[in-house]
């Protein structure tokens, strides 16, 4: 539960960064809300199509710092999400292996019992 809360906190912070970055570009570059969100997401995911670029000096300066810190944070969030998904998958796989091992151990015990029974029957003859 604790890890789950941490992940949701990171996602919330990421959304806030997208919103604040978008607001900054609306103010600094005069872009529409859609263009601003688009540019922020394209920048944070390092896709960088190049179809939108800051024109003003303040916009360029903001982009330098925003990209540097925003990309680092975005990668951290994405890696945490990936890590969580991998751990969940790994946990399921381990559980399946444990279950199969338990079933095989039960079969092994049944076979041992059957062999002992057969040996006992042969000794009685």
N, C-alpha and C positions, 0 to 999 in steps of 0.2 A: 504494500500500500504506500509505503514511504517513497519508493522509487517512482511509482505511478504519479504521485503528487509532484515530485520533482520534474518529471517529464512534462506534465501539464503546465507547470510554472514556466518552464523553458519555452514551450509553444506560445504561451500568453505573452511572454516578453518579446518573442520573435514577431508576433502580430503587432505589438505596440511599436516595435522598431519599424516595421513596414508602414504603419500609419503615420508615425512621426516623420519618417523619411519622405513619404508622399506629401505630407503637409509642407515640408521644407521645399520640395521642388515646385509645389504650387506657388509658394511665396517667392522663392528665389528666381525661378525660370518662367513663371506665369503659365505653366502647363495645366492641362485639365486633370481632374482627379484620376481618370482612367489612364492617361499617359504617365502620370506620376507613379501610380501603383505599378504599372507595367514596367517602367524604368527601374524602380526599386527592386522588384522581383527578379528582373533580368540581371541586374547588377549583383544582388545577393546570391543568386544561383550561379554566377560567373558565366552565364551564357553570352551576354554582351553582343547583341546583334549589331549595334552601332547605328540603328535607325533613329534613335533619340540620343542627343548628346547635350550636356550643359553648355550654354553659350556665355553666360555671365561669369565674371571672375569669382564672385561669391559662390555660384553654383559649382564651378570647377573645384574650388577649394573645399567646399562641403563634400563633394563627391570623393575626393581623395581620402578624407577621414572616414566618411560614411562607408566607403567600400572596404577600407582597411579593417575597421572594427566590425562592420556588419557582416562581411564575408567570413571572418573568423568565428563570429557568434553563430552564423547560419551553419557552418560546417560542424560546429560543436553540437548544435541541435540535431542536425541530420545524423551525425554519428551516434548520438544517444538514442535516437529513434531506431536506427539500424541495429545497434547493440541490443536494445530491448527485444526487437523482433527476433534476432538471432538467438538470444538466450531463451526466449519462449519456444522457438522451434527446437533448439537443442534439448530443452527440458522435456518436450514431448517425445523426442527421439529416445532419450535416456529412459523415460518411463516405459516406452514400448519394448526396449531391449530388456529392461528389468522384468517386465511381464513375461516376455518370451523365455527368459532364463529361468524364471520361476516355473513355467509350464514344463520346460525341458527337465528341470530338476525333479518335478513330480513324476514325469514319465520314466526318468532314470530310476527313481525309487521303486516304481511299479515293476520295472524290468528286474531289478535286483530281487525283489520279493518273489517274482515268478521263478527266477533262477533258483533261489533257495528252496522254493516249494518243489521244483523238479528234482533237485538234488536229494531232498528228504525222501521223496517218493522212490527214487532209485535205490537209496540206502535201505529202505524198508523191504524191497524186493529181494 
